[in-house]
Amino acid sequence: MSNVSTNAVSSFVTGQYRSKAMTPLMVCHRLFWGVSASLGCLVPDVAGVEQIHPTYQYTHTLVAAADLDGGQYLAFPVTVRLSESEILVGYKRGVAHAFDRGADFDLLRYNPLTERARQQRPALHRPKINLQNGEFVRFANGDIACYIDA
């Protein structure tokens, strides 16, 4: 296990590190690779073999506030799947987190297969009312409703 030993593990657990320059993250990193190597979990880099790296998180920006003319505060997204190729996304669009009289509730339809989004117009707007915290509900008969705090 190279540099990592039970001494390093006990030092890590008790908070006494072997070196002042060694941080808990470094100890964990060394411990992980040492244990992986001892268990035979490390895969050698073989030419011609495709290495697969798992993705734990994927980020895709659907609406960028910087691209909007007005109402650049986007918050409280909610989603409901309409089909395999369509997800309805609703969100608040205004100028502040709270007390934002005149904030809209915008909708867009997102296709996860093509990764494309299109705005659903017109947006829900009520003068002098803060529309936020929407919730989609699918009823037993398949109808979808959206309840919004105002």
N, C-alpha and C positions, 0 to 999 in steps of 0.2 A: 504494500500500500504506500510506497514511497515515503513522503514526508508526513503523511497523516497516520497517526497512531491513536491508540486508546488514550494516551496522555493528552493529545490534542483535543480529543473529544471531551474528556473530563475537564480540561482547561476551558473549553468553550462553554460547557454546561455551568461551570462554577463562575464563569466570568473572568478567569485569570488567564490571559493570553500569554503565549510563549514569548512574544515580541511586542514591544510598544507600537510598532508600525503595523501589526497585524490586526485587521478589523474583523468583527464577527462575520461579515459577508465573505471575506477572504477565507476564513476558516471553513465556512459552509461550502464554498466553491471547491476548495481542496478536498474536503471530506467527501463531497458528492463524486468528484472524479476518481478519488482513491477507491471508494466503495464500488463504483461502477466498473472500474478496471479489475478489481478483485473478483467481481461476479461475472466477468466476461461480457459485460454489456456494451463495451465500446466496439464499434464496428470499424474495421480498418478501411481506409480510403482505397477502394479497388477501382482501377481504371476501367471505364466502360459500364460501371454499375451506377444507375441513377440513385442519388441520395434523396430520400423523402424527408422533408422537414415539416412537422405538423404546424398548423396555424391555430392558435388558441383564440385570437381576437382578430376581427376584420373590421376595418373602418371604411365607410363610404359616405361622403358628404352629399346629402340630397339637396339641401338648400343652404347656400352660404350667405350670411348676413351682409358681407361686404359687397355682394352683387346686387343688393336690393336698393331701391331709391329711398324708400321711407320705411319706418317700422323695422328697424334692424335688430330688435331684441326678439329672438326666437326661443320659445320655451315650452315645456310641458307636452312633449310628443306622446301620442297614443296611436296604436295600430290595430287593425283588424284584417285578417286574411280573407279576401273575397274569393280567390281561386288559387290554383298552383302558380299562376303567372301574374297575380295581382294582389297587392297589399294596399289598403287605404291607410294613409297617414294623416293625422290631424295635429295641429300645433298652434300655439298662441303666437301672434306676430304683433308686436307693439314697440314701445319705447322704454319700458321699465318693467321690473319684476312684479311690482304690486301697484295698486292705485293708478292704473294705466287706463284712464277713461278713453274709450274709443279704440281699444285693441281689437284686432280681427282674430278670427279663428280660421286659419287657412287649411286647405286640404290638398293632398296630392296623391296620385296613384303611382305606385312603385312596382315595377316588374323585376322580380329577383332573378329571373332567367337571363334577361338582357341587361340588367343593372341600370335601367333607364327610369327616370321619374318624369311625370308630367303634371303640371298644376291643374287642379280642378277649380274652374272659375264659374261663377263669382264666389269670392270668399264670403264667409258669414261676417256681417258687420252690423252693429247697432250703435248709433251715435251716443256718446257719453256713457257707454257701458263697457266694462272690462270683461271680455270673454276669455276665460282661461280654464285650465284643468278639465278638459273634455274627457269623456269616457265613452267608448263604443260598447254597445251591448248587442249580442246576437240572441234573438229569441228562438224558441223551439221550432217555430214555423219557418225560420231562415231570415226573417226581417232583421234589419240592423237599425239601431237607433243611436243617437249621440246625445248624451247629457252633458251640459256645459254649465260651469259656475258663472254667474253673471253678477 
